[in-house]
């Protein structure tokens, strides 16, 4: 009897030790694993009545064509200014490099010419967890294509220069860093905090954590941010508490 009791006790201890990890892994997206499906779902079921880009507030139609703001201009990626693209606010590379397939490749990542590949395409092909992270709709926002291209995978910060990179759109990009317009900062902060909370493999630097904490406090939720999160929750079946809780407190949920 004592032998079985010891075995049962060991089983209970093991189960309790595993539960937190299971809880963490279920915080994020486990519903949509296709990046293309996530983009189409956002356009059709989330942004159908609020077709505005995150950084510049530019409007876009069902055909993804952008109505550029007055006095908007770009020096690079001009052709991509015509349409919206779906921006990973937390860049895919920032969490993608935590996956072995992104860094080193995999035996399954071989093209039709027999050449091995790695990076985003390999991680997407081989790793289900990566596909869920890449397709998480809380982290995807519409952006003017050339702005998305210029932002690249740069970290957000406060830049000393007062000059906008895109004319009337107050998005600044300089020295491989980006400073978003005031209207976008709160949404960006709560997205970064969500991604770190939902996916334990992703960690912000201490500098980014401090910045996002500050922006979260300085720029409160808006009605649209709350509506967006509520719609995504209904589709993706998980919550972003950094948006939902302040929305409920403000009576916007």
KEKE-3310 file (N, C-alpha, C; in steps of 0.2 Angstrom, whole numbers, plus 5000, padded with zeros to 4 digits):
npx = (5004:5010:5019:5011:5005:5016:5020:5008:5008:5020:5015:5005:5013:5021:5011:5006:5017:5018:5006:5007:5015:5007:4996:5002:5005:4993:4988:4990:4987:4978:4970:4970:4981:4986:4994:4990:4976:4973:4975:4965:4954:4955:4953:4940:4932:4935:4940:4931:4922:4930:4942:4957:4974:4987:4998:4997:4984:4978:4965:4958:4952:4941:4948:4960:4967:4975:4971:4980:4986:4985:4999:5007:5022:5035:5052:5057:5053:5041:5031:5025:5017:5004:4996:4988:4997:4999:5005:5016:5017:5025:5039:5040:5053:5058:5052:5053:5067:5069:5066:5072:5072:5071:5083:5093:5088:5080:5079:5068:5066:5069:5071:5063:5074:5083:5090:5094:5085:5082:5076:5061:5052:5056:5053:5039:5035:5038:5036:5023:5019:5026:5019:5006:5010:5014:5002:4994:4981:4980:4992:4993:4992:4984:4994:5002:5009:5023:5027:5027:5037:5048:5049:5052:5061:5063:5066:5055:5056:5060:5065:5077:5076:5065:5059:5047:5047:5039:5032:5017:5012:5016:5027:5042:5058:5074:5092:5090:5080:5063:5050:5034:5018:5009:4996:4996:5004:4999:4992:5002:5010:5002:5000:5014:5015:5005:5010:5022:5017:5008:5016:5028:5041:5045:5053:5054:5067:5074:5074:5064:5053:5051:5048:5036:5028:5027:5021:5009:5003:5002:4994:4979:4966:4955:4939:4939:4950:4946:4934:4940:4948:4938:4932:4942:4944:4932:4934:4947:4947:4954:4961:4966:4972:4978:4971:4958:4954:4957:4947:4935:4935:4934:4922:4920:4919)
npy = (4994:5006:5008:5010:5022:5031:5031:5037:5049:5054:5055:5065:5076:5078:5081:5093:5101:5102:5108:5123:5125:5120:5129:5141:5138:5138:5151:5159:5160:5146:5142:5147:5143:5147:5159:5167:5164:5171:5184:5186:5184:5194:5205:5203:5200:5208:5221:5226:5237:5247:5252:5256:5260:5256:5264:5276:5280:5279:5276:5261:5251:5237:5230:5231:5243:5258:5274:5286:5297:5315:5324:5314:5305:5294:5288:5276:5259:5262:5256:5248:5256:5257:5248:5240:5230:5217:5219:5213:5218:5215:5210:5196:5190:5193:5184:5173:5169:5162:5149:5134:5129:5141:5147:5137:5128:5113:5095:5093:5105:5108:5113:5111:5109:5103:5111:5116:5126:5139:5149:5160:5153:5140:5138:5140:5130:5118:5119:5119:5127:5139:5143:5146:5157:5166:5168:5174:5185:5196:5202:5207:5220:5232:5240:5253:5247:5252:5258:5247:5240:5248:5249:5236:5225:5232:5238:5247:5264:5280:5293:5305:5314:5326:5324:5318:5302:5300:5311:5318:5308:5303:5294:5288:5283:5278:5275:5261:5260:5263:5275:5276:5284:5295:5290:5277:5271:5266:5255:5247:5245:5237:5226:5221:5217:5208:5198:5193:5188:5178:5169:5161:5159:5170:5185:5202:5214:5222:5236:5238:5233:5243:5254:5250:5248:5261:5267:5260:5265:5279:5280:5277:5264:5264:5265:5258:5250:5241:5236:5229:5220:5212:5206:5199:5190:5182:5175:5169:5163:5166:5177:5194:5200:5213:5222:5219:5220:5234:5239:5234:5240:5254:5254:5250:5238)
npz = (5000:5004:4994:4983:4987:4987:4973:4968:4975:4969:4956:4957:4961:4949:4940:4945:4943:4929:4925:4926:4914:4904:4906:4902:4889:4883:4883:4872:4854:4848:4838:4824:4812:4800:4792:4781:4782:4794:4790:4781:4788:4798:4790:4784:4795:4806:4804:4795:4796:4800:4793:4794:4794:4806:4809:4802:4800:4788:4776:4769:4756:4752:4742:4746:4742:4746:4753:4752:4765:4765:4759:4762:4760:4753:4752:4749:4743:4735:4727:4736:4743:4739:4743:4758:4770:4781:4797:4808:4824:4835:4828:4817:4816:4829:4838:4830:4829:4841:4838:4833:4820:4813:4815:4812:4802:4795:4793:4785:4778:4763:4746:4730:4722:4729:4738:4754:4766:4778:4792:4791:4782:4784:4798:4798:4790:4797:4811:4822:4833:4830:4819:4825:4833:4823:4816:4825:4829:4837:4836:4824:4812:4801:4789:4779:4765:4761:4773:4782:4776:4778:4792:4795:4805:4816:4833:4844:4849:4857:4847:4844:4834:4826:4814:4803:4794:4784:4779:4782:4790:4806:4808:4813:4807:4810:4810:4811:4820:4827:4829:4834:4829:4841:4842:4840:4850:4863:4859:4853:4864:4872:4864:4864:4877:4878:4869:4876:4887:4883:4876:4882:4877:4871:4875:4880:4880:4894:4892:4882:4889:4899:4892:4885:4896:4901:4890:4890:4901:4898:4887:4885:4883:4868:4861:4849:4850:4860:4854:4843:4850:4856:4846:4840:4851:4851:4839:4839:4851:4863:4876:4877:4890:4893:4886:4887:4901:4905:4896:4901:4913:4909:4904:4891:4885)
capx = (5000:5014:5022:5006:5005:5022:5019:5002:5011:5025:5011:5002:5019:5023:5005:5006:5023:5017:5001:5009:5017:5001:4992:5006:5005:4986:4986:4991:4983:4979:4965:4972:4989:4988:4995:4985:4969:4973:4975:4959:4949:4955:4950:4933:4928:4937:4941:4926:4919:4936:4948:4962:4980:4989:5003:4996:4977:4976:4959:4959:4946:4940:4953:4967:4970:4976:4970:4986:4985:4987:5006:5011:5027:5040:5058:5058:5047:5036:5026:5021:5013:4998:4991:4989:5000:4997:5011:5018:5019:5031:5041:5041:5060:5060:5051:5055:5073:5069:5064:5078:5071:5072:5090:5097:5085:5078:5079:5062:5067:5073:5067:5063:5081:5087:5094:5091:5083:5080:5072:5054:5049:5057:5049:5032:5034:5039:5034:5016:5019:5028:5013:5001:5012:5014:4996:4990:4978:4981:4999:4993:4988:4985:4999:5003:5015:5030:5028:5028:5043:5053:5049:5056:5060:5066:5063:5052:5060:5059:5070:5079:5074:5058:5057:5044:5050:5033:5028:5011:5012:5021:5031:5049:5063:5081:5097:5087:5075:5057:5046:5027:5014:5006:4989:4998:5008:4996:4990:5008:5012:4998:5002:5020:5014:5002:5014:5027:5013:5005:5021:5034:5048:5047:5055:5057:5073:5072:5073:5058:5048:5050:5045:5029:5025:5026:5016:5003:5000:5001:4990:4974:4962:4950:4933:4940:4954:4942:4930:4945:4950:4932:4930:4947:4943:4927:4936:4953:4946:4959:4960:4972:4970:4980:4966:4951:4953:4955:4941:4929:4935:4932:4915:4920:4919)
capy = (5000:5012:5008:5013:5029:5034:5032:5041:5056:5056:5057:5072:5081:5079:5084:5100:5104:5102:5112:5130:5126:5119:5135:5146:5137:5139:5158:5161:5157:5139:5141:5148:5141:5149:5167:5169:5164:5176:5191:5187:5184:5201:5210:5202:5199:5212:5227:5227:5243:5251:5251:5261:5258:5258:5270:5283:5281:5279:5272:5256:5247:5229:5228:5233:5249:5263:5281:5289:5304:5321:5326:5308:5303:5289:5288:5269:5254:5266:5252:5245:5261:5257:5243:5238:5224:5215:5220:5210:5223:5212:5207:5189:5188:5194:5178:5167:5166:5157:5142:5130:5129:5147:5148:5131:5124:5106:5090:5094:5111:5107:5115:5106:5109:5100:5115:5117:5133:5140:5156:5160:5148:5133:5137:5140:5123:5112:5120:5121:5133:5145:5145:5149:5163:5170:5169:5177:5191:5201:5205:5209:5226:5234:5246:5255:5243:5254:5259:5241:5238:5253:5248:5230:5221:5237:5239:5254:5268:5287:5295:5312:5318:5328:5324:5312:5299:5299:5317:5320:5302:5304:5288:5290:5277:5281:5271:5254:5260:5266:5278:5276:5290:5295:5287:5270:5269:5262:5248:5244:5242:5231:5220:5218:5214:5201:5192:5191:5184:5173:5165:5161:5158:5177:5190:5208:5217:5227:5243:5237:5232:5249:5258:5247:5249:5268:5269:5257:5270:5285:5280:5272:5260:5267:5261:5254:5245:5237:5232:5225:5214:5208:5202:5194:5185:5178:5171:5166:5159:5167:5184:5199:5204:5219:5226:5217:5222:5241:5241:5233:5246:5260:5253:5250:5231)
capz = (5000:5004:4988:4978:4989:4985:4966:4967:4977:4963:4950:4959:4960:4942:4937:4947:4940:4922:4924:4924:4907:4900:4906:4898:4881:4881:4883:4865:4849:4846:4834:4817:4811:4793:4792:4776:4785:4799:4787:4778:4794:4801:4785:4783:4801:4812:4801:4790:4797:4803:4788:4795:4796:4813:4810:4798:4800:4781:4775:4763:4754:4752:4737:4750:4740:4752:4751:4756:4768:4761:4761:4764:4755:4755:4748:4747:4743:4733:4724:4741:4746:4736:4746:4765:4772:4788:4800:4815:4828:4837:4822:4817:4818:4836:4841:4826:4831:4847:4835:4830:4813:4810:4816:4809:4797:4797:4787:4780:4774:4757:4741:4724:4719:4734:4742:4761:4768:4785:4793:4792:4779:4787:4804:4796:4787:4802:4818:4823:4838:4826:4815:4829:4835:4817:4814:4831:4826:4841:4834:4817:4811:4794:4788:4772:4763:4761:4780:4785:4774:4781:4799:4795:4812:4821:4839:4845:4854:4856:4843:4845:4828:4826:4808:4801:4788:4779:4779:4787:4794:4811:4809:4812:4807:4809:4813:4813:4826:4824:4834:4831:4831:4847:4842:4840:4855:4868:4856:4852:4871:4875:4860:4866:4884:4877:4866:4881:4892:4880:4873:4887:4874:4869:4881:4879:4884:4900:4890:4879:4895:4903:4887:4884:4903:4901:4884:4892:4906:4895:4881:4887:4877:4865:4859:4843:4852:4864:4849:4839:4854:4858:4840:4839:4856:4848:4833:4841:4857:4869:4878:4878:4896:4894:4883:4890:4908:4905:4892:4905:4918:4906:4901:4883:4882)
cpx = (5004:5017:5018:5005:5010:5022:5013:5005:5016:5021:5008:5007:5020:5017:5005:5012:5022:5011:5002:5011:5012:4997:4995:5005:4998:4984:4986:4986:4984:4973:4967:4980:4991:4988:4990:4978:4968:4972:4968:4953:4949:4952:4943:4929:4929:4937:4936:4923:4924:4942:4953:4968:4983:4993:5001:4988:4974:4970:4961:4952:4946:4946:4960:4970:4970:4974:4975:4984:4988:4994:5010:5016:5032:5046:5059:5052:5041:5030:5022:5017:5006:4993:4993:4993:4998:5004:5011:5020:5025:5033:5042:5048:5061:5058:5053:5062:5074:5067:5071:5078:5072:5080:5095:5094:5082:5078:5073:5062:5072:5069:5067:5069:5086:5091:5090:5090:5082:5076:5065:5050:5050:5053:5042:5030:5033:5036:5027:5015:5021:5022:5008:5004:5012:5007:4991:4988:4979:4988:4999:4989:4989:4990:5000:5010:5022:5032:5030:5035:5049:5054:5053:5055:5063:5062:5060:5056:5058:5065:5071:5076:5067:5055:5053:5047:5045:5029:5023:5010:5017:5025:5038:5054:5070:5086:5094:5083:5069:5053:5039:5024:5011:5000:4991:5001:5005:4994:4996:5010:5008:4998:5008:5019:5010:5006:5019:5023:5010:5010:5027:5041:5050:5048:5057:5063:5070:5070:5066:5052:5046:5046:5038:5025:5023:5020:5009:4999:4998:4996:4984:4970:4957:4944:4935:4945:4951:4937:4934:4946:4944:4931:4936:4946:4938:4929:4942:4952:4951:4959:4966:4970:4972:4976:4959:4949:4952:4949:4935:4929:4933:4925:4915:4920:4912)
cpy = (5006:5013:5012:5021:5033:5036:5037:5048:5058:5059:5064:5077:5083:5082:5091:5104:5106:5107:5119:5130:5125:5126:5140:5145:5138:5146:5161:5158:5150:5137:5142:5147:5144:5157:5170:5169:5169:5183:5191:5187:5191:5206:5209:5202:5204:5219:5230:5234:5249:5250:5256:5258:5260:5264:5276:5284:5282:5274:5267:5253:5240:5226:5229:5239:5254:5270:5284:5296:5310:5323:5320:5307:5298:5289:5281:5265:5257:5262:5249:5250:5261:5253:5242:5231:5223:5215:5216:5216:5221:5208:5199:5186:5188:5187:5172:5165:5162:5150:5140:5130:5135:5148:5143:5127:5117:5102:5091:5100:5111:5109:5110:5105:5105:5104:5117:5125:5133:5147:5155:5155:5141:5133:5137:5133:5118:5113:5123:5127:5139:5147:5148:5156:5168:5172:5173:5184:5197:5205:5207:5215:5228:5240:5247:5251:5246:5256:5253:5239:5242:5251:5241:5227:5226:5238:5246:5257:5275:5290:5303:5317:5319:5327:5317:5309:5299:5305:5318:5314:5302:5298:5290:5284:5280:5276:5264:5254:5264:5269:5279:5283:5289:5290:5279:5267:5264:5255:5244:5241:5236:5225:5217:5214:5208:5196:5189:5186:5178:5167:5165:5161:5165:5182:5196:5210:5221:5234:5243:5237:5239:5254:5256:5249:5257:5270:5266:5262:5276:5286:5275:5269:5265:5263:5256:5248:5239:5232:5227:5219:5209:5204:5197:5188:5180:5173:5166:5162:5160:5175:5188:5203:5211:5224:5225:5220:5230:5243:5240:5239:5252:5260:5253:5243:5229)
cpz = (5000:4998:4983:4980:4987:4977:4965:4969:4971:4957:4951:4958:4953:4938:4938:4944:4933:4921:4922:4917:4903:4900:4902:4891:4879:4881:4876:4860:4848:4841:4826:4816:4804:4794:4787:4778:4790:4796:4784:4783:4797:4796:4784:4790:4807:4809:4796:4790:4800:4799:4789:4797:4803:4814:4807:4798:4793:4780:4769:4762:4754:4747:4740:4747:4745:4749:4756:4759:4764:4764:4763:4758:4758:4750:4746:4747:4740:4730:4730:4745:4744:4739:4754:4765:4779:4792:4807:4819:4832:4831:4823:4818:4825:4840:4837:4827:4837:4844:4832:4823:4809:4810:4812:4803:4800:4791:4782:4776:4768:4751:4735:4720:4723:4739:4749:4762:4776:4786:4793:4789:4782:4794:4803:4794:4792:4808:4819:4828:4835:4822:4819:4831:4829:4815:4820:4829:4831:4839:4827:4816:4804:4794:4781:4771:4764:4769:4783:4782:4777:4788:4800:4802:4817:4827:4839:4850:4853:4853:4844:4840:4828:4819:4806:4795:4783:4778:4784:4791:4799:4813:4808:4812:4805:4813:4816:4819:4823:4830:4831:4833:4837:4847:4842:4846:4861:4865:4855:4859:4873:4871:4862:4873:4883:4874:4871:4886:4889:4877:4877:4883:4871:4875:4878:4882:4889:4897:4886:4884:4898:4898:4886:4891:4903:4896:4886:4897:4903:4890:4882:4881:4874:4863:4854:4846:4856:4859:4845:4844:4855:4852:4839:4844:4854:4843:4836:4847:4863:4870:4878:4884:4897:4890:4886:4897:4908:4901:4897:4911:4916:4903:4894:4880:4880)
residu = (UNK:UNK:UNK:UNK:UNK:UNK:UNK:UNK:UNK:UNK:UNK:UNK:UNK:UNK:UNK:UNK:UNK:UNK:UNK:UNK:UNK:UNK:UNK:UNK:UNK:UNK:UNK:UNK:UNK:UNK:UNK:UNK:UNK:UNK:UNK:UNK:UNK:UNK:UNK:UNK:UNK:UNK:UNK:UNK:UNK:UNK:UNK:UNK:UNK:UNK:UNK:UNK:UNK:UNK:UNK:UNK:UNK:UNK:UNK:UNK:UNK:UNK:UNK:UNK:UNK:UNK:UNK:UNK:UNK:UNK:UNK:UNK:UNK:UNK:UNK:UNK:UNK:UNK:UNK:UNK:UNK:UNK:UNK:UNK:UNK:UNK:UNK:UNK:UNK:UNK:UNK:UNK:UNK:UNK:UNK:UNK:UNK:UNK:UNK:UNK:UNK:UNK:UNK:UNK:UNK:UNK:UNK:UNK:UNK:UNK:UNK:UNK:UNK:UNK:UNK:UNK:UNK:UNK:UNK:UNK:UNK:UNK:UNK:UNK:UNK:UNK:UNK:UNK:UNK:UNK:UNK:UNK:UNK:UNK:UNK:UNK:UNK:UNK:UNK:UNK:UNK:UNK:UNK:UNK:UNK:UNK:UNK:UNK:UNK:UNK:UNK:UNK:UNK:UNK:UNK:UNK:UNK:UNK:UNK:UNK:UNK:UNK:UNK:UNK:UNK:UNK:UNK:UNK:UNK:UNK:UNK:UNK:UNK:UNK:UNK:UNK:UNK:UNK:UNK:UNK:UNK:UNK:UNK:UNK:UNK:UNK:UNK:UNK:UNK:UNK:UNK:UNK:UNK:UNK:UNK:UNK:UNK:UNK:UNK:UNK:UNK:UNK:UNK:UNK:UNK:UNK:UNK:UNK:UNK:UNK:UNK:UNK:UNK:UNK:UNK:UNK:UNK:UNK:UNK:UNK:UNK:UNK:UNK:UNK:UNK:UNK:UNK:UNK:UNK:UNK:UNK:UNK:UNK:UNK:UNK:UNK:UNK:UNK:UNK:UNK:UNK:UNK:UNK:UNK:UNK:UNK:UNK:UNK:UNK:UNK:UNK:UNK:UNK)
# end
